[in-house]
Amino acid sequence: MPLSPSAVSSWLLVLLCAVSGAYCLLRARRADRRARGMAVGEAVMGFGMAAMAVPSGTGPWGPQILLAVCCGASAHALWLLRGGLHHAHHLVGTLAMAYMALAMTAGHGHGREGLPAVTGALLLYYAGYVLLGGARLVTAGGAPSVPAGVAGPGGGGDGGAGELVRACRLAMGTGMLAMLLSM
Protein backbone atom coordinates (compact mmCIF):
# COMPACT_ATOMS: atom_id res chain seq x y z
CA MET A 1 0.00 0.00 0.00
CA PRO A 2 1.70 3.26 -1.12
CA LEU A 3 1.84 6.15 1.32
CA SER A 4 0.35 9.49 0.41
CA PRO A 5 2.70 12.51 0.29
CA SER A 6 0.97 13.83 3.41
CA ALA A 7 1.66 10.59 5.31
CA VAL A 8 5.28 10.54 4.15
CA SER A 9 5.84 14.11 5.36
CA SER A 10 4.14 13.26 8.67
CA TRP A 11 6.40 10.25 9.21
CA LEU A 12 9.47 12.30 8.28
CA LEU A 13 8.42 14.88 10.88
CA VAL A 14 7.98 12.05 13.43
CA LEU A 15 11.50 10.84 12.64
CA LEU A 16 13.02 14.32 12.85
CA CYS A 17 11.38 15.08 16.19
CA ALA A 18 12.23 11.66 17.66
CA VAL A 19 15.89 12.00 16.66
CA SER A 20 15.96 15.50 18.16
CA GLY A 21 14.44 14.14 21.38
CA ALA A 22 16.97 11.30 21.52
CA TYR A 23 19.85 13.72 21.00
CA CYS A 24 18.53 15.90 23.84
CA LEU A 25 18.41 12.84 26.12
CA LEU A 26 22.04 12.11 25.30
CA ARG A 27 22.89 15.73 26.12
CA ALA A 28 21.06 15.38 29.43
CA ARG A 29 23.19 12.38 30.37
CA ARG A 30 26.42 14.35 30.13
CA ALA A 31 25.10 17.75 31.26
CA ASP A 32 25.68 19.35 34.62
CA ARG A 33 22.74 19.73 37.00
CA ARG A 34 21.80 23.23 35.78
CA ALA A 35 21.72 22.29 32.10
CA ARG A 36 20.14 18.86 32.62
CA GLY A 37 16.64 20.27 33.22
CA MET A 38 16.75 22.21 29.97
CA ALA A 39 17.99 19.19 27.99
CA VAL A 40 15.32 16.93 29.53
CA GLY A 41 12.65 19.52 28.75
CA GLU A 42 13.80 19.63 25.14
CA ALA A 43 13.81 15.82 24.98
CA VAL A 44 10.24 15.67 26.30
CA MET A 45 9.26 18.30 23.74
CA GLY A 46 10.94 16.36 20.92
CA PHE A 47 9.26 13.07 21.83
CA GLY A 48 5.92 14.79 22.40
CA MET A 49 6.13 16.44 19.00
CA ALA A 50 7.04 13.09 17.44
CA ALA A 51 3.96 11.51 19.01
CA MET A 52 1.82 14.44 17.92
CA ALA A 53 3.05 14.23 14.32
CA VAL A 54 2.03 10.58 13.92
CA PRO A 55 -0.59 10.46 11.14
CA SER A 56 -4.16 10.17 12.38
CA GLY A 57 -5.47 6.75 13.15
CA THR A 58 -3.89 6.44 16.61
CA GLY A 59 -7.30 5.57 17.98
CA PRO A 60 -9.72 7.63 19.99
CA TRP A 61 -7.49 7.37 23.10
CA GLY A 62 -4.44 8.99 21.44
CA PRO A 63 -5.35 12.68 21.78
CA GLN A 64 -6.39 12.30 25.44
CA ILE A 65 -3.10 10.64 26.38
CA LEU A 66 -1.22 13.25 24.39
CA LEU A 67 -3.09 16.02 26.19
CA ALA A 68 -2.22 14.51 29.59
CA VAL A 69 1.46 14.18 28.66
CA CYS A 70 1.55 17.76 27.33
CA CYS A 71 -0.06 19.10 30.49
CA GLY A 72 2.56 17.25 32.55
CA ALA A 73 5.30 18.72 30.36
CA SER A 74 3.77 22.18 30.85
CA ALA A 75 3.93 21.71 34.62
CA HIS A 76 7.61 20.73 34.26
CA ALA A 77 8.27 23.82 32.09
CA LEU A 78 6.56 25.99 34.71
CA TRP A 79 8.87 24.48 37.32
CA LEU A 80 11.89 25.31 35.13
CA LEU A 81 10.81 28.97 35.01
CA ARG A 82 12.01 29.38 38.58
CA GLY A 83 15.53 29.14 37.09
CA GLY A 84 14.98 32.14 34.84
CA LEU A 85 12.94 33.47 31.96
CA HIS A 86 15.19 31.74 29.41
CA HIS A 87 12.98 28.68 30.03
CA ALA A 88 9.85 30.50 28.82
CA HIS A 89 10.21 28.97 25.33
CA HIS A 90 9.69 25.50 26.84
CA LEU A 91 6.51 26.70 28.49
CA VAL A 92 5.24 28.20 25.22
CA GLY A 93 6.11 24.97 23.40
CA THR A 94 4.41 22.66 25.87
CA LEU A 95 1.34 24.87 26.03
CA ALA A 96 1.22 24.92 22.22
CA MET A 97 1.37 21.12 22.16
CA ALA A 98 -1.37 20.91 24.79
CA TYR A 99 -3.44 23.35 22.72
CA MET A 100 -3.03 21.21 19.59
CA ALA A 101 -3.82 18.02 21.55
CA LEU A 102 -6.95 19.71 22.90
CA ALA A 103 -7.96 20.63 19.34
CA MET A 104 -7.39 17.00 18.37
CA THR A 105 -9.68 15.77 21.17
CA ALA A 106 -12.46 18.01 19.85
CA GLY A 107 -12.24 16.19 16.53
CA HIS A 108 -10.50 12.98 15.66
CA GLY A 109 -7.05 13.52 14.23
CA HIS A 110 -4.97 16.21 12.64
CA GLY A 111 -6.26 19.21 10.80
CA ARG A 112 -8.83 20.28 13.38
CA GLU A 113 -9.20 23.96 13.98
CA GLY A 114 -8.45 25.66 17.21
CA LEU A 115 -9.17 29.24 18.15
CA PRO A 116 -7.96 31.44 15.25
CA ALA A 117 -6.45 34.09 17.55
CA VAL A 118 -4.46 31.51 19.56
CA THR A 119 -3.37 29.62 16.45
CA GLY A 120 -2.36 32.90 14.79
CA ALA A 121 -0.35 34.04 17.82
CA LEU A 122 1.44 30.68 18.00
CA LEU A 123 2.13 30.79 14.25
CA LEU A 124 3.67 34.25 14.60
CA TYR A 125 5.75 33.15 17.59
CA TYR A 126 7.11 30.04 15.86
CA ALA A 127 7.66 31.79 12.52
CA GLY A 128 9.76 34.38 14.36
CA TYR A 129 11.52 31.68 16.39
CA VAL A 130 12.42 29.72 13.25
CA LEU A 131 13.60 32.79 11.33
CA LEU A 132 15.67 34.04 14.25
CA GLY A 133 17.04 30.57 14.99
CA GLY A 134 17.95 30.04 11.35
CA ALA A 135 19.73 33.39 11.21
CA ARG A 136 21.65 32.58 14.40
CA LEU A 137 22.62 29.16 13.06
CA VAL A 138 23.84 30.60 9.76
CA THR A 139 25.92 33.29 11.48
CA ALA A 140 27.30 30.96 14.18
CA GLY A 141 30.89 30.89 13.09
CA GLY A 142 32.90 31.25 16.28
CA ALA A 143 32.64 29.50 19.58
CA PRO A 144 29.17 28.17 20.34
CA SER A 145 27.32 29.86 23.17
CA VAL A 146 26.11 26.70 24.85
CA PRO A 147 26.27 26.40 28.65
CA ALA A 148 29.17 24.37 29.99
CA GLY A 149 28.36 20.71 30.39
CA VAL A 150 25.70 20.70 27.68
CA ALA A 151 27.73 20.37 24.50
CA GLY A 152 29.90 17.48 25.50
CA PRO A 153 32.10 15.98 28.18
CA GLY A 154 34.59 18.84 27.92
CA GLY A 155 31.95 21.56 28.18
CA GLY A 156 31.62 24.35 25.60
CA GLY A 157 32.38 23.59 21.99
CA ASP A 158 33.35 20.00 21.35
CA GLY A 159 33.39 19.64 17.58
CA GLY A 160 30.55 22.00 16.71
CA ALA A 161 28.14 20.61 19.29
CA GLY A 162 26.78 24.13 19.91
CA GLU A 163 25.67 24.36 16.30
CA LEU A 164 24.13 20.90 16.58
CA VAL A 165 22.12 22.03 19.63
CA ARG A 166 20.96 25.09 17.68
CA ALA A 167 20.06 22.93 14.68
CA CYS A 168 18.12 20.56 16.95
CA ARG A 169 16.16 23.45 18.43
CA LEU A 170 15.56 24.86 14.95
CA ALA A 171 14.29 21.48 13.73
CA MET A 172 11.83 21.23 16.61
CA GLY A 173 10.68 24.83 16.05
CA THR A 174 10.16 24.11 12.37
CA GLY A 175 8.22 20.97 13.24
CA MET A 176 5.99 22.94 15.60
CA LEU A 177 5.41 25.54 12.89
CA ALA A 178 4.48 22.79 10.41
CA MET A 179 2.01 21.23 12.86
CA LEU A 180 0.43 24.60 13.60
CA LEU A 181 0.08 25.28 9.87
CA SER A 182 -1.84 22.00 9.51
CA MET A 183 -4.50 23.14 12.02
CYANA upper distance limits for C-alpha pairs under 8 A (distance plus 0.5 A):
  3 LEU  CA      7 ALA  CA      6.48
  3 LEU  CA      8 VAL  CA      6.76
  4 SER  CA      8 VAL  CA      6.78
  5 PRO  CA      9 SER  CA      6.67
  6 SER  CA     10 SER  CA      6.67
  7 ALA  CA     11 TRP  CA      6.65
  7 ALA  CA     55 PRO  CA      6.75
  8 VAL  CA     12 LEU  CA      6.65
  9 SER  CA     13 LEU  CA      6.65
 10 SER  CA     14 VAL  CA      6.73
 10 SER  CA     53 ALA  CA      6.34
 10 SER  CA     54 VAL  CA      6.76
 10 SER  CA     55 PRO  CA      6.52
 11 TRP  CA     15 LEU  CA      6.68
 11 TRP  CA     53 ALA  CA      7.79
 11 TRP  CA     54 VAL  CA      6.93
 11 TRP  CA     55 PRO  CA      7.75
 12 LEU  CA     16 LEU  CA      6.62
 13 LEU  CA     17 CYS  CA      6.58
 13 LEU  CA     50 ALA  CA      7.43
 13 LEU  CA     53 ALA  CA      6.91
 13 LEU  CA    175 GLY  CA      7.03
 14 VAL  CA     18 ALA  CA      6.51
 14 VAL  CA     49 MET  CA      7.83
 14 VAL  CA     50 ALA  CA      4.75
 14 VAL  CA     51 ALA  CA      7.40
 14 VAL  CA     52 MET  CA      8.49
 14 VAL  CA     53 ALA  CA      5.96
 14 VAL  CA     54 VAL  CA      6.65
 15 LEU  CA     19 VAL  CA      6.56
 15 LEU  CA     50 ALA  CA      7.43
 16 LEU  CA     20 SER  CA      6.69
 16 LEU  CA     50 ALA  CA      8.14
 16 LEU  CA    171 ALA  CA      7.82
 16 LEU  CA    172 MET  CA      8.46
 17 CYS  CA     21 GLY  CA      6.60
 17 CYS  CA     46 GLY  CA      5.42
 17 CYS  CA     47 PHE  CA      6.85
 17 CYS  CA     49 MET  CA      6.61
 17 CYS  CA     50 ALA  CA      5.43
 17 CYS  CA    171 ALA  CA      7.95
 17 CYS  CA    172 MET  CA      6.69
 17 CYS  CA    175 GLY  CA      7.80
 18 ALA  CA     22 ALA  CA      6.62
 18 ALA  CA     46 GLY  CA      6.36
 18 ALA  CA     47 PHE  CA      5.80
 18 ALA  CA     49 MET  CA      8.36
 18 ALA  CA     50 ALA  CA      5.89
 19 VAL  CA     23 TYR  CA      6.63
 19 VAL  CA     46 GLY  CA      8.35
 20 SER  CA     24 CYS  CA      6.75
 20 SER  CA     43 ALA  CA      7.66
 20 SER  CA     46 GLY  CA      6.29
 20 SER  CA    168 CYS  CA      6.14
 20 SER  CA    169 ARG  CA      8.46
 20 SER  CA    171 ALA  CA      8.13
 20 SER  CA    172 MET  CA      7.74
 21 GLY  CA     25 LEU  CA      6.81
 21 GLY  CA     42 GLU  CA      7.19
 21 GLY  CA     43 ALA  CA      4.52
 21 GLY  CA     44 VAL  CA      7.15
 21 GLY  CA     45 MET  CA      7.55
 21 GLY  CA     46 GLY  CA      4.67
 21 GLY  CA     47 PHE  CA      5.81
 22 ALA  CA     26 LEU  CA      6.87
 22 ALA  CA     43 ALA  CA      7.01
 22 ALA  CA     46 GLY  CA      8.39
 22 ALA  CA     47 PHE  CA      8.42
 23 TYR  CA     27 ARG  CA      6.78
 23 TYR  CA     43 ALA  CA      8.03
 24 CYS  CA     28 ALA  CA      6.66
 24 CYS  CA     39 ALA  CA      5.83
 24 CYS  CA     40 VAL  CA      7.11
 24 CYS  CA     42 GLU  CA      6.67
 24 CYS  CA     43 ALA  CA      5.36
 25 LEU  CA     29 ARG  CA      6.92
 25 LEU  CA     39 ALA  CA      7.14
 25 LEU  CA     40 VAL  CA      6.65
 25 LEU  CA     43 ALA  CA      6.10
 26 LEU  CA     30 ARG  CA      7.40
 27 ARG  CA     31 ALA  CA      6.46
 27 ARG  CA     36 ARG  CA      8.22
 27 ARG  CA     39 ALA  CA      6.79
 27 ARG  CA    150 VAL  CA      6.42
 27 ARG  CA    151 ALA  CA      7.39
 27 ARG  CA    152 GLY  CA      7.75
 28 ALA  CA     32 ASP  CA      8.49
 28 ALA  CA     35 ALA  CA      7.94
 28 ALA  CA     36 ARG  CA      5.30
 28 ALA  CA     37 GLY  CA      8.11
 28 ALA  CA     39 ALA  CA      5.60
 28 ALA  CA     40 VAL  CA      6.44
 28 ALA  CA    150 VAL  CA      7.77
 29 ARG  CA     36 ARG  CA      8.01
 30 ARG  CA    149 GLY  CA      7.16
 30 ARG  CA    150 VAL  CA      7.34
 30 ARG  CA    152 GLY  CA      7.09
 30 ARG  CA    153 PRO  CA      6.73
 31 ALA  CA     35 ALA  CA      6.23
 31 ALA  CA     36 ARG  CA      5.77
 31 ALA  CA     39 ALA  CA      8.47
 31 ALA  CA    148 ALA  CA      8.37
 31 ALA  CA    149 GLY  CA      4.99
 31 ALA  CA    150 VAL  CA      5.18
 31 ALA  CA    151 ALA  CA      8.21
 31 ALA  CA    152 GLY  CA      8.00
 31 ALA  CA    153 PRO  CA      8.35
 32 ASP  CA     36 ARG  CA      6.41
 32 ASP  CA    148 ALA  CA      8.17
 32 ASP  CA    149 GLY  CA      5.69
 32 ASP  CA    150 VAL  CA      7.57
 33 ARG  CA     37 GLY  CA      7.69
 34 ARG  CA     38 MET  CA      8.26
 35 ALA  CA     39 ALA  CA      6.86
 35 ALA  CA    147 PRO  CA      7.53
 35 ALA  CA    149 GLY  CA      7.54
 35 ALA  CA    150 VAL  CA      6.67
 36 ARG  CA     40 VAL  CA      6.54
 36 ARG  CA    150 VAL  CA      8.17
 37 GLY  CA     41 GLY  CA      6.54
 37 GLY  CA     80 LEU  CA      7.68
 38 MET  CA     42 GLU  CA      6.73
 38 MET  CA     80 LEU  CA      8.24
 38 MET  CA     87 HIS  CA      7.99
 39 ALA  CA     43 ALA  CA      6.65
 39 ALA  CA    150 VAL  CA      8.37
 40 VAL  CA     44 VAL  CA      6.66
 41 GLY  CA     45 MET  CA      6.68
 41 GLY  CA     73 ALA  CA      8.08
 41 GLY  CA     76 HIS  CA      8.07
 41 GLY  CA     77 ALA  CA      7.49
 41 GLY  CA     90 HIS  CA      7.44
 42 GLU  CA     46 GLY  CA      6.55
 42 GLU  CA     90 HIS  CA      7.86
 43 ALA  CA     47 PHE  CA      6.68
 44 VAL  CA     48 GLY  CA      6.38
 44 VAL  CA     73 ALA  CA      7.59
 45 MET  CA     49 MET  CA      6.47
 45 MET  CA     73 ALA  CA      8.23
 45 MET  CA     90 HIS  CA      8.36
 45 MET  CA     93 GLY  CA      7.89
 45 MET  CA     94 THR  CA      7.36
 46 GLY  CA     50 ALA  CA      6.66
 46 GLY  CA    172 MET  CA      7.07
 47 PHE  CA     51 ALA  CA      6.70
 48 GLY  CA     52 MET  CA      6.59
 48 GLY  CA     66 LEU  CA      8.07
 48 GLY  CA     69 VAL  CA      8.20
 48 GLY  CA     70 CYS  CA      7.72
 48 GLY  CA     97 MET  CA      8.30
 49 MET  CA     53 ALA  CA      6.52
 49 MET  CA     97 MET  CA      7.88
 49 MET  CA    172 MET  CA      8.32
 49 MET  CA    175 GLY  CA      8.12
 49 MET  CA    176 MET  CA      7.84
 50 ALA  CA     54 VAL  CA      7.12
 51 ALA  CA     66 LEU  CA      8.17
 52 MET  CA     66 LEU  CA      7.74
 52 MET  CA     97 MET  CA      8.42
 52 MET  CA    101 ALA  CA      8.11
 53 ALA  CA    179 MET  CA      7.73
 54 VAL  CA     58 THR  CA      8.21
 55 PRO  CA    109 GLY  CA      8.29
 55 PRO  CA    110 HIS  CA      7.88
 56 SER  CA    108 HIS  CA      8.17
 56 SER  CA    109 GLY  CA      5.30
 56 SER  CA    110 HIS  CA      6.60
 57 GLY  CA    109 GLY  CA      7.53
 58 THR  CA     62 GLY  CA      5.99
 60 PRO  CA     64 GLN  CA      8.41
 60 PRO  CA    108 HIS  CA      7.43
 61 TRP  CA     65 ILE  CA      6.88
 62 GLY  CA     66 LEU  CA      6.60
 63 PRO  CA     67 LEU  CA      6.48
 63 PRO  CA    101 ALA  CA      6.07
 63 PRO  CA    102 LEU  CA      7.80
 63 PRO  CA    104 MET  CA      6.37
 63 PRO  CA    105 THR  CA      5.86
 63 PRO  CA    109 GLY  CA      8.29
 64 GLN  CA     68 ALA  CA      6.78
 64 GLN  CA    101 ALA  CA      7.88
 64 GLN  CA    102 LEU  CA      8.35
 64 GLN  CA    105 THR  CA      6.91
 65 ILE  CA     69 VAL  CA      6.71
 66 LEU  CA     70 CYS  CA      6.55
 66 LEU  CA     98 ALA  CA      8.17
 66 LEU  CA    101 ALA  CA      6.63
 67 LEU  CA     71 CYS  CA      6.59
 67 LEU  CA     97 MET  CA      8.38
 67 LEU  CA     98 ALA  CA      5.87
 67 LEU  CA    101 ALA  CA      5.61
 67 LEU  CA    102 LEU  CA      6.78
 68 ALA  CA     72 GLY  CA      6.76
 69 VAL  CA     73 ALA  CA      6.68
 70 CYS  CA     74 SER  CA      6.57
 70 CYS  CA     94 THR  CA      6.36
 70 CYS  CA     95 LEU  CA      7.73
 70 CYS  CA     97 MET  CA      6.66
 70 CYS  CA     98 ALA  CA      5.49
 70 CYS  CA    101 ALA  CA      8.39
 71 CYS  CA     75 ALA  CA      6.81
 71 CYS  CA     94 THR  CA      7.85
 71 CYS  CA     95 LEU  CA      7.93
 71 CYS  CA     98 ALA  CA      6.62
 72 GLY  CA     76 HIS  CA      6.87
 73 ALA  CA     77 ALA  CA      6.65
 73 ALA  CA     94 THR  CA      6.54
 74 SER  CA     78 LEU  CA      6.59
 74 SER  CA     90 HIS  CA      8.39
 74 SER  CA     91 LEU  CA      6.29
 74 SER  CA     94 THR  CA      5.55
 74 SER  CA     95 LEU  CA      6.53
 75 ALA  CA     79 TRP  CA      6.78
 76 HIS  CA     80 LEU  CA      6.82
 77 ALA  CA     81 LEU  CA      6.94
 77 ALA  CA     87 HIS  CA      7.58
 77 ALA  CA     88 ALA  CA      8.11
 77 ALA  CA     90 HIS  CA      6.20
 77 ALA  CA     91 LEU  CA      5.44
 77 ALA  CA     94 THR  CA      7.92
 78 LEU  CA     82 ARG  CA      8.00
 78 LEU  CA     91 LEU  CA      6.76
 80 LEU  CA     84 GLY  CA      8.01
 80 LEU  CA     87 HIS  CA      6.71
 81 LEU  CA     85 LEU  CA      6.34
 81 LEU  CA     86 HIS  CA      8.13
 81 LEU  CA     87 HIS  CA      5.94
 81 LEU  CA     88 ALA  CA      6.95
 83 GLY  CA     87 HIS  CA      8.01
 87 HIS  CA     91 LEU  CA      7.44
 88 ALA  CA     92 VAL  CA      6.79
 89 HIS  CA     93 GLY  CA      6.55
 90 HIS  CA     94 THR  CA      6.58
 91 LEU  CA     95 LEU  CA      6.51
 92 VAL  CA     96 ALA  CA      6.49
 93 GLY  CA     97 MET  CA      6.73
 94 THR  CA     98 ALA  CA      6.63
 95 LEU  CA     99 TYR  CA      6.51
 96 ALA  CA    100 MET  CA      6.73
 96 ALA  CA    122 LEU  CA      7.64
 97 MET  CA    101 ALA  CA      6.58
 98 ALA  CA    102 LEU  CA      6.52
 99 TYR  CA    103 ALA  CA      6.76
 99 TYR  CA    114 GLY  CA      8.29
100 MET  CA    104 MET  CA      6.68
100 MET  CA    114 GLY  CA      7.91
100 MET  CA    180 LEU  CA      8.20
100 MET  CA    183 MET  CA      8.45
101 ALA  CA    105 THR  CA      6.79
102 LEU  CA    106 ALA  CA      7.03
103 ALA  CA    107 GLY  CA      7.28
103 ALA  CA    112 ARG  CA      6.53
103 ALA  CA    113 GLU  CA      6.93
103 ALA  CA    114 GLY  CA      5.98
104 MET  CA    108 HIS  CA      6.26
104 MET  CA    109 GLY  CA      5.91
104 MET  CA    110 HIS  CA      6.76
104 MET  CA    111 GLY  CA      8.46
104 MET  CA    112 ARG  CA      6.64
105 THR  CA    109 GLY  CA      8.25
106 ALA  CA    112 ARG  CA      8.25
107 GLY  CA    112 ARG  CA      6.68
108 HIS  CA    112 ARG  CA      8.33
110 HIS  CA    182 SER  CA      7.79
110 HIS  CA    183 MET  CA      7.47
111 GLY  CA    182 SER  CA      5.88
111 GLY  CA    183 MET  CA      4.97
112 ARG  CA    183 MET  CA      5.86
113 GLU  CA    183 MET  CA      5.66
114 GLY  CA    118 VAL  CA      7.96
114 GLY  CA    119 THR  CA      6.98
114 GLY  CA    183 MET  CA      7.49
115 LEU  CA    119 THR  CA      6.55
116 PRO  CA    120 GLY  CA      6.31
117 ALA  CA    121 ALA  CA      6.60
118 VAL  CA    122 LEU  CA      6.66
119 THR  CA    123 LEU  CA      6.54
119 THR  CA    180 LEU  CA      7.41
119 THR  CA    183 MET  CA      8.43
120 GLY  CA    124 LEU  CA      6.67
121 ALA  CA    125 TYR  CA      6.67
122 LEU  CA    126 TYR  CA      6.59
122 LEU  CA    180 LEU  CA      8.08
123 LEU  CA    127 ALA  CA      6.38
123 LEU  CA    177 LEU  CA      6.83
123 LEU  CA    180 LEU  CA      6.95
123 LEU  CA    181 LEU  CA      7.83
124 LEU  CA    128 GLY  CA      6.60
125 TYR  CA    129 TYR  CA      6.57
126 TYR  CA    130 VAL  CA      6.42
126 TYR  CA    173 GLY  CA      6.82
126 TYR  CA    174 THR  CA      8.03
126 TYR  CA    176 MET  CA      7.70
126 TYR  CA    177 LEU  CA      6.15
127 ALA  CA    131 LEU  CA      6.64
127 ALA  CA    177 LEU  CA      7.15
128 GLY  CA    132 LEU  CA      6.43
129 TYR  CA    133 GLY  CA      6.31
129 TYR  CA    173 GLY  CA      7.41
130 VAL  CA    134 GLY  CA      6.36
130 VAL  CA    170 LEU  CA      6.52
130 VAL  CA    173 GLY  CA      6.40
130 VAL  CA    174 THR  CA      6.61
131 LEU  CA    135 ALA  CA      6.65
132 LEU  CA    136 ARG  CA      6.66
133 GLY  CA    137 LEU  CA      6.57
133 GLY  CA    166 ARG  CA      7.75
133 GLY  CA    169 ARG  CA      8.45
133 GLY  CA    170 LEU  CA      6.39
134 GLY  CA    138 VAL  CA      6.63
134 GLY  CA    170 LEU  CA      7.24
135 ALA  CA    139 THR  CA      6.70
136 ARG  CA    140 ALA  CA      6.38
137 LEU  CA    163 GLU  CA      7.05
137 LEU  CA    166 ARG  CA      6.88
137 LEU  CA    167 ALA  CA      7.43
140 ALA  CA    144 PRO  CA      7.51
140 ALA  CA    163 GLU  CA      7.62
143 ALA  CA    156 GLY  CA      8.49
143 ALA  CA    157 GLY  CA      6.89
143 ALA  CA    162 GLY  CA      8.46
144 PRO  CA    156 GLY  CA      7.45
144 PRO  CA    157 GLY  CA      6.33
144 PRO  CA    160 GLY  CA      7.79
144 PRO  CA    161 ALA  CA      8.20
144 PRO  CA    162 GLY  CA      5.21
144 PRO  CA    163 GLU  CA      7.06
145 SER  CA    156 GLY  CA      7.91
145 SER  CA    162 GLY  CA      7.12
146 VAL  CA    150 VAL  CA      7.15
146 VAL  CA    151 ALA  CA      7.05
146 VAL  CA    156 GLY  CA      6.54
146 VAL  CA    157 GLY  CA      8.06
146 VAL  CA    162 GLY  CA      6.11
147 PRO  CA    151 ALA  CA      7.97
147 PRO  CA    155 GLY  CA      7.98
147 PRO  CA    156 GLY  CA      6.99
148 ALA  CA    155 GLY  CA      4.84
148 ALA  CA    156 GLY  CA      5.52
149 GLY  CA    153 PRO  CA      6.92
149 GLY  CA    154 GLY  CA      7.46
149 GLY  CA    155 GLY  CA      4.79
149 GLY  CA    156 GLY  CA      7.34
150 VAL  CA    155 GLY  CA      6.82
150 VAL  CA    156 GLY  CA      7.76
151 ALA  CA    155 GLY  CA      6.22
151 ALA  CA    156 GLY  CA      6.18
151 ALA  CA    157 GLY  CA      6.69
151 ALA  CA    158 ASP  CA      6.96
151 ALA  CA    161 ALA  CA      5.73
151 ALA  CA    162 GLY  CA      6.51
151 ALA  CA    165 VAL  CA      8.11
152 GLY  CA    156 GLY  CA      7.59
152 GLY  CA    157 GLY  CA      7.97
152 GLY  CA    158 ASP  CA      6.46
152 GLY  CA    161 ALA  CA      7.67
154 GLY  CA    158 ASP  CA      7.29
156 GLY  CA    162 GLY  CA      7.98
157 GLY  CA    161 ALA  CA      6.34
157 GLY  CA    162 GLY  CA      6.50
158 ASP  CA    162 GLY  CA      8.39
160 GLY  CA    164 LEU  CA      7.01
161 ALA  CA    165 VAL  CA      6.70
162 GLY  CA    166 ARG  CA      6.81
163 GLU  CA    167 ALA  CA      6.51
164 LEU  CA    168 CYS  CA      6.53
165 VAL  CA    169 ARG  CA      6.75
166 ARG  CA    170 LEU  CA      6.56
167 ALA  CA    171 ALA  CA      6.52
168 CYS  CA    172 MET  CA      6.83
169 ARG  CA    173 GLY  CA      6.63
170 LEU  CA    174 THR  CA      6.53
171 ALA  CA    175 GLY  CA      6.61
172 MET  CA    176 MET  CA      6.66
173 GLY  CA    177 LEU  CA      6.68
174 THR  CA    178 ALA  CA      6.65
175 GLY  CA    179 MET  CA      6.73
176 MET  CA    180 LEU  CA      6.65
177 LEU  CA    181 LEU  CA      6.63
178 ALA  CA    182 SER  CA      6.93
179 MET  CA    183 MET  CA      7.34
